[in-house]
Amino acid sequence: MGVRHWTAHRVHRWAGLGAGLWLAVLGSTGFVLDHREWAWLWQSGPSPAWVPARIAAPAALGHVRLYRLLDGQRRLAAGPTGLWLSENGGAHWQAVRTPDGESLPPVYQLLRTEEGWLLATADGLWKLRLAERLATPWGLAGQRVTAIAPRDPARLWAVVDRSRVMSVDRRTGEFRPVTLPAVPEAILPPTIDLSRWVHDLHFGRGVFAAPWSLLWSDATAIGWILLPLGGMLYWWLPRRFRAQRRAGRPVSGSRRRSWIRWLYRAHAPTVGLLVLVPLAYLSITGILLDHAEALRPWMKSVQLSRTALPPVYDLPAWRGEIRAVLGWPGQPERLSLGTRLGLFTITGERLHREPLAEGRAVFVWMARQDEGVWVLGGMGGPNHVRSGERWLPQTPGVHMPTDVTRDSRGRLLWMTRTGLRLSTAKGDRPLDTPVPELGYVPWYYVIEGLHSGMLIHPQWKWINDLIAVLALLLAATGLWRWWRVKWL
């Protein structure tokens, strides 16, 4: 038997057979994770007995994003699975219901006002009647309100779908849209660190502005499902035709050629070329994120020129970029908006970027204000506290906080996906954080665990790395084969 040379065709075929199934899994799970706001991902799931502890344990705490210590032993906990109240320090929780007896929609923020607690939810603003453990609709019904902040004694700021800002009347709930000025390029940060860009690329927000970023990410995920399917059919169908011929049921030559031609054109010149670039960068960023803990210091040290990155980093529009909002006491026409490029303050037609982290880009994804103190949470970056007119020099080191509350001594406690943490000069330390028990593991954590491989084995990241390398081989050999064949 002669020596079989490893041609581009053979490499492509075997890489596809080796990686195809898992690429389809990554595509389908990635598509779902692009839509993590879907209610079913949080409101149902398998029993913890059916899920490995390494997935079930983080999920038991992670579904609570908002946590407030009230007077005495009362506590509020909220997140994508609703809102709960405890009267005994968290030993027992009761769900806050709507007037119809239903659970609340996903809750994004809790705000204490003179009129009581307001809730920003996936279905507008709700007012909490604490004594009755009841919440009633209050304004912006049908709108996904992602952030709120006090504006003045008569009005609130509200952010809808991370895109639009509304001024809301505190008494009636009536609202009017606010026109936001364009962001001048001169005030944008000059550089973006590699870690931020890697995360943005992999999570579908590093190329285009909204809504095209989500559409591009969805189309890529669908392509990752179709490519292995088309490749497998392209490999299997000739074998099927040969088996039919041997069984005495031959398929006509014209029909065979028609099927093969159709499959090739759908697989290579169409889907293959459309997802070639995202297939390459998602594979590379996937490898980097598999080892993010070890590579993070290096990735953060590498600064990329913002002007060399895709136009989304020029902040061409506010749509999809507003993660947080802050009001200015005594200055009702002034507000600050947290984005992936920093905190921008708007006063009428004027706009400037707050001096955080020595002018570097800071992803401000959470902001709270209480008694003249501003608290900003960074995503993959530093947090910041402003008291009065100045930013405090010491940056709390808590990783990716989702909320802030105060204890009986007035200290700031940071809510994270692993519970409350107290930040001190010597670092931060965890605190006991009793949370409501769901009785199930939300599907979000199961699907996220499958996407990362943690659902299968703690070291599955090495298999993901291998699949990523095979995907890069598929992209290179597929492009070469298409260049040679063009249109079959």
C-alpha positions as CSV (number, residue, x, y, z in Angstrom):
1,M,0.0,0.0,0.0
2,G,1.4,3.4,-0.9
3,V,2.1,6.2,1.5
4,R,-1.0,8.4,2.0
5,H,-0.1,12.1,1.9
6,W,-1.7,14.5,4.2
7,T,-3.3,16.8,1.7
8,A,-5.4,19.8,2.6
9,H,-8.5,17.8,1.7
10,R,-7.6,15.0,4.1
11,V,-6.6,17.3,6.9
12,H,-9.9,19.2,6.5
13,R,-11.9,15.9,6.5
14,W,-10.3,14.5,9.6
15,A,-10.3,17.7,11.5
16,G,-14.0,18.1,10.7
17,L,-14.8,14.5,11.8
18,G,-12.8,15.1,15.1
19,A,-14.2,18.5,16.0
20,G,-17.6,18.7,14.2
21,L,-19.9,17.4,17.0
22,W,-18.4,19.6,19.7
23,L,-18.3,22.7,17.4
24,A,-22.1,22.2,17.0
25,V,-22.5,22.0,20.8
26,L,-20.5,25.2,21.2
27,G,-22.6,26.9,18.5
28,S,-25.9,25.9,20.0
29,T,-24.9,26.7,23.6
30,G,-23.3,29.9,22.5
31,F,-26.6,30.9,20.8
32,V,-28.5,30.4,24.0
33,L,-26.0,32.2,26.1
34,D,-26.2,35.2,23.8
35,H,-29.8,35.5,25.1
36,R,-29.2,35.1,28.8
37,E,-32.2,37.3,29.6
38,W,-34.6,34.6,28.4
39,A,-36.9,33.9,31.4
40,W,-36.9,30.1,31.0
41,L,-33.1,30.0,31.5
42,W,-33.7,31.1,35.1
43,Q,-37.1,30.0,36.1
44,S,-36.6,26.3,35.5
45,G,-33.9,23.7,35.5
46,P,-32.9,20.2,36.7
47,S,-32.6,19.1,40.3
48,P,-29.2,19.8,42.0
49,A,-28.9,16.0,42.4
50,W,-28.5,15.7,38.6
51,V,-25.9,18.4,38.3
52,P,-22.2,18.2,39.5
53,A,-21.5,20.2,42.6
54,R,-19.0,22.4,40.8
55,I,-22.0,23.7,38.8
56,A,-24.8,23.5,41.4
57,A,-22.8,25.3,44.2
58,P,-22.1,28.5,42.3
59,A,-25.6,28.5,40.9
60,A,-27.1,28.4,44.4
61,L,-25.6,31.8,45.1
62,G,-25.2,33.2,41.6
63,H,-28.9,33.6,40.9
64,V,-29.0,36.4,43.5
65,R,-27.5,39.6,42.0
66,L,-29.1,42.2,44.3
67,Y,-28.9,42.0,48.1
68,R,-30.0,44.6,50.7
69,L,-29.7,44.6,54.5
70,L,-32.8,46.4,55.8
71,D,-33.6,47.3,59.4
72,G,-33.3,44.6,62.0
73,Q,-33.2,41.1,60.5
74,R,-35.0,42.0,57.3
75,R,-33.2,41.3,54.0
76,L,-34.1,41.6,50.3
77,A,-32.6,39.4,47.6
78,A,-33.3,39.7,43.9
79,G,-32.1,38.8,40.5
80,P,-33.3,37.1,37.3
81,T,-35.5,34.6,39.3
82,G,-37.5,37.3,41.0
83,L,-37.6,39.0,44.5
84,W,-37.6,37.6,48.0
85,L,-38.0,39.0,51.5
86,S,-36.6,37.5,54.7
87,E,-37.7,38.7,58.2
88,N,-35.2,36.6,60.2
89,G,-31.8,37.3,58.7
90,G,-32.1,34.9,55.8
91,A,-33.1,31.8,57.7
92,H,-36.4,31.7,55.8
93,W,-37.4,33.5,52.6
94,Q,-40.7,34.4,51.0
95,A,-41.2,35.3,47.4
96,V,-42.6,38.8,46.7
97,R,-45.6,38.3,44.5
98,T,-47.6,40.4,42.0
99,P,-51.3,41.1,42.7
100,D,-52.1,38.1,40.5
101,G,-50.0,35.9,42.8
102,E,-47.3,35.4,40.2
103,S,-43.5,35.8,40.7
104,L,-41.9,39.0,39.6
105,P,-40.1,39.3,36.3
106,P,-36.3,39.5,36.4
107,V,-35.2,42.4,38.7
108,Y,-32.2,44.5,37.6
109,Q,-32.0,47.1,40.4
110,L,-33.5,48.1,43.8
111,L,-33.9,51.8,44.7
112,R,-35.0,53.2,48.0
113,T,-37.0,56.4,47.6
114,E,-39.0,58.6,49.9
115,E,-42.1,56.8,48.6
116,G,-40.7,53.4,49.2
117,W,-38.8,50.8,47.3
118,L,-38.8,50.8,43.5
119,L,-37.8,47.9,41.3
120,A,-36.3,48.1,37.8
121,T,-37.4,44.9,36.0
122,A,-37.7,43.2,32.6
123,D,-41.4,44.5,32.6
124,G,-41.1,48.1,33.7
125,L,-40.9,49.7,37.1
126,W,-42.7,48.2,40.1
127,K,-43.4,49.5,43.6
128,L,-42.7,47.2,46.5
129,R,-45.3,47.1,49.4
130,L,-42.9,45.7,51.9
131,A,-45.4,44.9,54.7
132,E,-47.6,42.9,52.3
133,R,-44.8,41.2,50.4
134,L,-46.5,42.5,47.3
135,A,-45.2,44.5,44.2
136,T,-47.5,46.5,41.9
137,P,-46.7,47.9,38.4
138,W,-45.8,51.5,38.6
139,G,-44.5,52.7,35.2
140,L,-42.9,51.9,31.8
141,A,-44.9,48.7,31.5
142,G,-43.6,46.4,28.9
143,Q,-40.2,48.0,28.8
144,R,-37.0,46.3,30.0
145,V,-35.7,48.8,32.6
146,T,-32.1,48.0,33.3
147,A,-31.1,50.9,35.6
148,I,-32.6,53.7,37.7
149,A,-31.3,56.6,39.8
150,P,-32.8,59.6,41.7
151,R,-32.9,62.8,39.7
152,D,-34.6,65.3,42.1
153,P,-37.4,65.1,44.6
154,A,-40.0,65.0,41.8
155,R,-38.3,62.8,39.2
156,L,-36.1,59.7,38.5
157,W,-33.7,58.7,35.8
158,A,-34.5,55.3,34.1
159,V,-32.5,53.4,31.5
160,V,-34.5,51.3,29.1
161,D,-32.9,48.2,27.5
162,R,-29.4,49.7,28.1
163,S,-30.2,52.1,25.3
164,R,-32.5,55.0,26.2
165,V,-32.8,57.3,29.2
166,M,-36.2,58.4,30.5
167,S,-37.1,61.0,33.0
168,V,-39.9,59.5,35.2
169,D,-42.3,61.4,37.5
170,R,-42.0,60.0,41.0
171,R,-45.7,60.5,41.8
172,T,-47.5,59.4,38.6
173,G,-44.9,57.2,36.9
174,E,-45.3,59.2,33.7
175,F,-42.1,59.5,31.6
176,R,-40.5,61.4,28.8
177,P,-37.4,60.4,26.7
178,V,-34.2,62.3,27.2
179,T,-32.1,63.3,24.2
180,L,-28.5,62.3,24.7
181,P,-25.6,64.1,23.0
182,A,-23.2,62.3,20.7
183,V,-19.9,61.3,22.2
184,P,-16.9,63.3,20.8
185,E,-13.9,61.2,19.9
186,A,-11.6,63.5,21.8
187,I,-12.9,62.4,25.2
188,L,-12.7,58.7,24.5
189,P,-9.9,56.6,26.1
190,P,-6.9,56.3,23.8
191,T,-6.3,52.6,24.5
192,I,-8.2,49.4,25.3
193,D,-6.4,46.6,27.1
194,L,-6.2,43.2,25.4
195,S,-8.2,41.5,28.1
196,R,-11.2,43.7,27.5
197,W,-11.1,43.2,23.7
198,V,-10.7,39.4,24.1
199,H,-13.8,39.3,26.3
200,D,-15.8,41.6,24.1
201,L,-14.9,39.6,21.0
202,H,-15.9,36.3,22.5
203,F,-19.1,37.5,24.0
204,G,-20.3,39.2,20.8
205,R,-19.8,42.8,21.5
206,G,-16.3,43.6,20.1
207,V,-17.1,44.1,16.4
208,F,-20.4,45.9,15.7
209,A,-22.6,48.3,17.7
210,A,-26.0,47.1,18.9
211,P,-28.2,45.6,17.5
212,W,-25.9,44.3,14.8
213,S,-23.5,42.8,17.4
214,L,-26.2,40.4,18.6
215,L,-27.3,39.5,15.1
216,W,-23.7,38.8,14.1
217,S,-23.2,36.7,17.1
218,D,-26.4,34.7,16.5
219,A,-25.6,34.2,12.8
220,T,-22.1,32.9,13.8
221,A,-23.6,30.5,16.3
222,I,-26.0,29.2,13.8
223,G,-23.2,28.8,11.3
224,W,-21.2,26.7,13.8
225,I,-24.2,24.3,13.9
226,L,-24.7,24.2,10.1
227,L,-21.1,23.8,9.2
228,P,-20.5,20.5,11.0
229,L,-23.9,19.3,9.8
230,G,-23.1,20.1,6.1
231,G,-19.6,18.7,6.4
232,M,-20.8,15.4,7.9
233,L,-23.4,15.1,5.1
234,Y,-20.8,15.9,2.5
235,W,-18.6,13.1,3.9
236,W,-21.5,10.6,4.4
237,L,-23.6,11.0,1.3
238,P,-21.1,9.5,-1.2
239,R,-20.7,6.5,1.1
240,R,-24.5,6.2,1.1
241,F,-24.6,6.3,-2.7
242,R,-22.0,3.6,-2.9
243,A,-23.9,1.4,-0.4
244,Q,-27.0,1.8,-2.4
245,R,-25.2,0.8,-5.6
246,R,-23.8,-2.3,-3.9
247,A,-27.3,-3.1,-2.7
248,G,-28.6,-2.9,-6.3
249,R,-30.5,0.4,-5.8
250,P,-28.1,2.9,-7.6
251,V,-28.9,6.6,-7.7
252,S,-28.6,8.3,-11.1
253,G,-25.4,10.2,-11.8
254,S,-27.2,13.5,-12.3
255,R,-29.0,13.2,-9.0
256,R,-25.7,12.3,-7.2
257,R,-23.9,15.3,-8.7
258,S,-26.8,17.6,-7.9
259,W,-26.8,16.6,-4.2
260,I,-23.0,16.8,-3.9
261,R,-23.0,20.2,-5.7
262,W,-25.8,21.6,-3.5
263,L,-24.1,20.4,-0.3
264,Y,-20.7,21.8,-1.3
265,R,-22.2,25.2,-2.2
266,A,-24.1,25.4,1.0
267,H,-21.1,24.3,3.1
268,A,-18.1,26.1,1.7
269,P,-18.9,29.2,-0.5
270,T,-21.9,30.2,1.6
271,V,-21.9,29.3,5.3
272,G,-18.1,28.6,5.4
273,L,-17.1,32.0,4.1
274,L,-19.7,33.8,6.2
275,V,-18.3,32.4,9.5
276,L,-14.7,32.1,8.5
277,V,-13.5,35.2,10.4
278,P,-15.6,34.7,13.6
279,L,-14.6,31.0,13.6
280,A,-11.0,32.1,13.7
281,Y,-11.3,34.8,16.4
282,L,-13.7,32.9,18.5
283,S,-11.3,29.9,18.5
284,I,-8.4,32.1,19.5
285,T,-10.2,34.0,22.2
286,G,-11.7,30.8,23.5
287,I,-8.2,29.4,24.1
288,L,-7.2,32.7,25.9
289,L,-10.3,32.6,28.1
290,D,-9.8,29.0,28.9
291,H,-6.6,30.1,30.7
292,A,-7.8,33.6,31.7
293,E,-6.7,33.3,35.3
294,A,-3.1,32.7,34.3
295,L,-3.0,35.0,31.3
296,R,-5.0,37.9,32.8
297,P,-2.0,40.0,34.1
298,W,-0.4,39.7,30.7
299,M,-3.6,40.5,28.8
300,K,-4.2,43.6,31.0
301,S,-0.7,44.9,30.4
302,V,-1.1,44.9,26.6
303,Q,-2.7,48.2,25.5
304,L,-4.3,48.4,22.1
305,S,-4.9,51.7,20.3
306,R,-8.6,52.3,20.3
307,T,-8.4,53.8,16.7
308,A,-7.0,50.5,15.4
309,L,-10.0,48.5,16.9
310,P,-13.5,48.1,15.3
311,P,-15.7,51.3,15.2
312,V,-17.8,50.0,18.1
313,Y,-15.0,51.4,20.4
314,D,-15.7,54.9,19.0
315,L,-19.1,54.7,20.8
316,P,-21.0,55.8,17.7
317,A,-24.3,55.4,19.5
318,W,-25.6,54.9,23.0
319,R,-27.8,51.9,22.0
320,G,-26.9,48.8,24.0
321,E,-24.0,50.6,25.8
322,I,-25.6,52.2,29.0
323,R,-25.0,49.8,31.9
324,A,-25.6,52.2,34.8
325,V,-27.0,55.7,35.6
326,L,-26.3,58.2,38.3
327,G,-28.1,61.4,39.3
328,W,-26.5,64.5,40.8
329,P,-28.2,65.9,44.0
330,G,-29.1,69.5,43.5
331,Q,-28.3,69.4,39.7
332,P,-31.5,67.8,38.1
333,E,-30.3,68.4,34.5
334,R,-27.0,66.5,35.1
335,L,-26.6,62.7,34.9
336,S,-23.8,60.2,34.5
337,L,-23.9,57.0,32.4
338,G,-21.7,54.0,32.9
339,T,-20.4,52.3,29.8
340,R,-17.7,49.9,28.7
341,L,-15.4,52.9,28.0
342,G,-16.0,54.7,31.3
343,L,-18.4,57.0,33.2
344,F,-19.7,59.9,31.1
345,T,-21.3,62.9,32.7
346,I,-23.9,64.9,30.7
347,T,-24.9,68.5,31.6
348,G,-27.2,69.8,28.9
349,E,-25.3,69.7,25.6
350,R,-21.9,69.2,27.3
351,L,-20.4,65.8,28.0
352,H,-17.2,64.7,29.6
353,R,-15.6,61.5,30.8
354,E,-14.9,61.1,34.6
355,P,-11.2,60.7,35.5
356,L,-11.2,57.1,36.5
357,A,-8.2,54.8,36.6
358,E,-5.8,57.5,35.3
359,G,-7.8,58.0,32.2
360,R,-7.8,54.4,31.0
361,A,-10.9,52.6,29.8
362,V,-13.1,51.3,32.7
363,F,-16.1,49.1,32.1
364,V,-18.6,50.5,34.5
365,W,-21.4,47.9,34.7
366,M,-22.9,48.7,38.1
367,A,-23.5,52.0,39.8
368,R,-25.3,52.8,43.1
369,Q,-25.7,56.1,45.1
370,D,-26.7,56.5,48.7
371,E,-26.3,59.5,51.0
372,G,-23.9,61.4,48.7
373,V,-21.7,58.3,48.1
374,W,-21.3,56.9,44.6
375,V,-20.2,53.3,44.2
376,L,-19.1,51.9,40.8
377,G,-18.5,48.3,40.0
378,G,-16.1,47.4,37.2
379,M,-16.3,44.4,34.9
380,G,-12.9,42.9,34.8
381,G,-11.4,46.1,36.1
382,P,-11.3,48.4,39.1
383,N,-14.2,49.6,41.3
384,H,-14.5,53.2,42.4
385,V,-16.1,55.1,45.2
386,R,-16.9,58.9,45.2
387,S,-17.8,60.7,48.4
388,G,-18.9,64.3,48.1
389,E,-16.9,66.0,45.4
390,R,-13.9,63.6,45.1
391,W,-13.1,60.1,44.1
392,L,-11.5,58.2,46.9
393,P,-7.9,57.1,46.1
394,Q,-8.3,53.5,47.5
395,T,-10.0,51.2,45.0
396,P,-11.9,48.3,46.5
397,G,-10.6,45.1,45.1
398,V,-13.8,43.1,45.0
399,H,-14.2,41.2,41.7
400,M,-17.2,42.2,39.5
401,P,-19.7,43.3,42.1
402,T,-23.4,43.2,41.2
403,D,-24.8,45.3,44.1
404,V,-23.8,47.2,47.2
405,T,-25.5,47.4,50.6
406,R,-24.6,48.8,54.1
407,D,-24.4,46.9,57.3
408,S,-25.5,48.2,60.8
409,R,-22.1,50.0,61.1
410,G,-22.5,51.8,57.8
411,R,-19.8,49.8,56.0
412,L,-20.2,49.1,52.3
413,L,-20.7,45.4,51.6
414,W,-20.3,44.3,48.0
415,M,-22.5,41.6,46.5
416,T,-20.8,39.2,44.1
417,R,-21.7,35.9,42.5
418,T,-20.0,34.2,45.5
419,G,-21.9,36.2,48.1
420,L,-21.3,39.4,50.2
421,R,-17.7,40.6,50.6
422,L,-16.4,43.3,52.9
423,S,-13.6,45.4,51.5
424,T,-10.9,46.6,53.9
425,A,-7.4,48.1,53.6
426,K,-6.0,44.6,53.9
427,G,-8.2,43.2,51.1
428,D,-11.7,41.8,51.0
429,R,-13.1,38.9,52.8
430,P,-16.3,36.9,52.4
431,L,-19.3,37.2,54.7
432,D,-22.1,34.8,55.5
433,T,-24.8,35.3,52.8
434,P,-27.9,33.2,53.2
435,V,-29.9,33.4,50.0
436,P,-33.2,31.9,48.8
437,E,-33.1,28.3,47.7
438,L,-34.6,27.5,44.3
439,G,-34.8,23.8,44.5
440,Y,-33.4,23.5,41.0
441,V,-30.3,24.6,39.0
442,P,-31.3,27.3,36.5
443,W,-30.8,26.1,32.9
444,Y,-28.4,29.0,32.4
445,Y,-25.7,27.5,34.6
446,V,-26.2,24.0,33.0
447,I,-25.8,25.4,29.5
448,E,-22.9,27.6,30.5
449,G,-21.2,24.6,32.1
450,L,-21.7,22.6,28.9
451,H,-20.3,25.4,26.8
452,S,-17.1,25.7,29.0
453,G,-17.0,21.9,29.5
454,M,-17.1,22.2,33.3
455,L,-20.3,20.2,33.3
456,I,-18.3,17.2,31.9
457,H,-14.9,17.6,33.7
458,P,-13.0,20.3,35.5
459,Q,-10.1,20.0,33.0
460,W,-12.3,19.9,29.9
461,K,-10.7,23.2,28.9
462,W,-7.9,21.2,27.3
463,I,-10.4,19.5,25.1
464,N,-11.8,22.8,24.2
465,D,-8.3,24.0,23.3
466,L,-7.9,21.0,21.0
467,I,-11.2,21.7,19.4
468,A,-10.2,25.3,18.9
469,V,-7.0,24.3,17.2
470,L,-8.9,21.9,14.9
471,A,-11.3,24.7,14.1
472,L,-8.4,26.9,13.0
473,L,-7.2,24.0,10.8
474,L,-10.6,23.7,9.4
475,A,-10.7,27.4,8.6
476,A,-7.3,27.4,6.9
477,T,-7.8,24.2,4.9
478,G,-11.4,25.1,4.1
479,L,-10.3,28.5,2.7
480,W,-7.5,26.8,0.7
481,R,-9.9,24.2,-0.8
482,W,-12.4,26.8,-1.7
483,W,-9.7,28.9,-3.3
484,R,-8.7,25.9,-5.4
485,V,-12.2,24.7,-6.3
486,K,-14.2,28.0,-6.1
487,W,-17.8,27.1,-7.1
488,L,-18.4,23.4,-7.7
